[in-house]
Amino acid sequence: YNYSDKYYSLKFDHIDLFSSFSFPIICKTESIHKEVVEACRDIIEVRPIVAGNIAKQPFLKKYVASEVSLPNADIIHNQGLYFGNDPEATEEQLKQAIHVFN
């Protein structure tokens, strides 16, 4: 794989100052997502992006009777993850992250 084959590029050129507590990644397929999560196991803590597709959360059934189609939110839900931006990360930890995500 090369980076552009595995992940969607995130655009932030419309932002003057970018300071993130985490790095979001959206994999191009669910199988790539699964591979990345597995590669991170016991090395880098990763989490789903926020709540993913909020329409899939059980609490919403209380407020919305019909099912809603949100295909882009489904991509985030099924293929997205993020990992923390640790200001105290060591050079070795940074190298591990680069290795895992490449």
GIQUI-V778142 format. One record per residue. SS is DSSP state (alpha for helix, beta for strand, coil for the rest). PSI is psi in degrees with one decimal (NA if undefined). Layout:
# GIQUI-V778142
SS	PSI
SS	PSI
This chain:
# GIQUI-V778142
coil	150.5
coil	159.8
alpha	-46.3
alpha	-18.0
alpha	-27.1
alpha	-36.1
beta	148.8
coil	139.8
coil	140.6
coil	129.2
coil	131.7
coil	22.4
coil	-9.2
coil	-1.5
coil	130.0
coil	-39.6
coil	123.0
coil	112.7
coil	107.6
coil	141.1
coil	-10.2
beta	169.0
beta	112.3
beta	145.0
beta	133.5
beta	111.3
beta	149.3
coil	-20.8
coil	161.7
alpha	-32.5
alpha	-37.7
alpha	-42.0
alpha	-46.9
alpha	-43.5
alpha	-44.2
alpha	-46.0
alpha	-42.6
alpha	-40.6
alpha	-27.3
alpha	-19.8
coil	127.5
coil	7.9
coil	-53.3
coil	126.9
coil	122.9
beta	154.3
beta	158.6
coil	152.6
coil	115.8
coil	-119.0
coil	6.8
coil	-132.5
coil	105.7
alpha	-26.8
alpha	-16.4
alpha	-3.8
coil	133.8
alpha	-33.8
alpha	-27.4
alpha	-27.9
alpha	-25.9
alpha	-27.6
coil	-24.9
coil	121.3
coil	-36.0
coil	155.7
coil	144.7
coil	136.8
coil	117.8
coil	78.0
alpha	-37.3
alpha	-37.6
alpha	-32.4
alpha	-39.4
alpha	-46.1
alpha	-43.8
alpha	-45.9
alpha	-21.8
alpha	0.4
beta	152.2
beta	166.3
beta	158.7
beta	153.2
beta	151.6
coil	95.4
coil	111.2
coil	-13.0
coil	16.1
coil	138.4
coil	165.5
alpha	-39.3
alpha	-41.9
alpha	-39.0
alpha	-41.0
alpha	-39.3
alpha	-44.1
alpha	-44.6
alpha	-43.2
alpha	-46.9
alpha	-43.3
alpha	-13.0
coil	NA
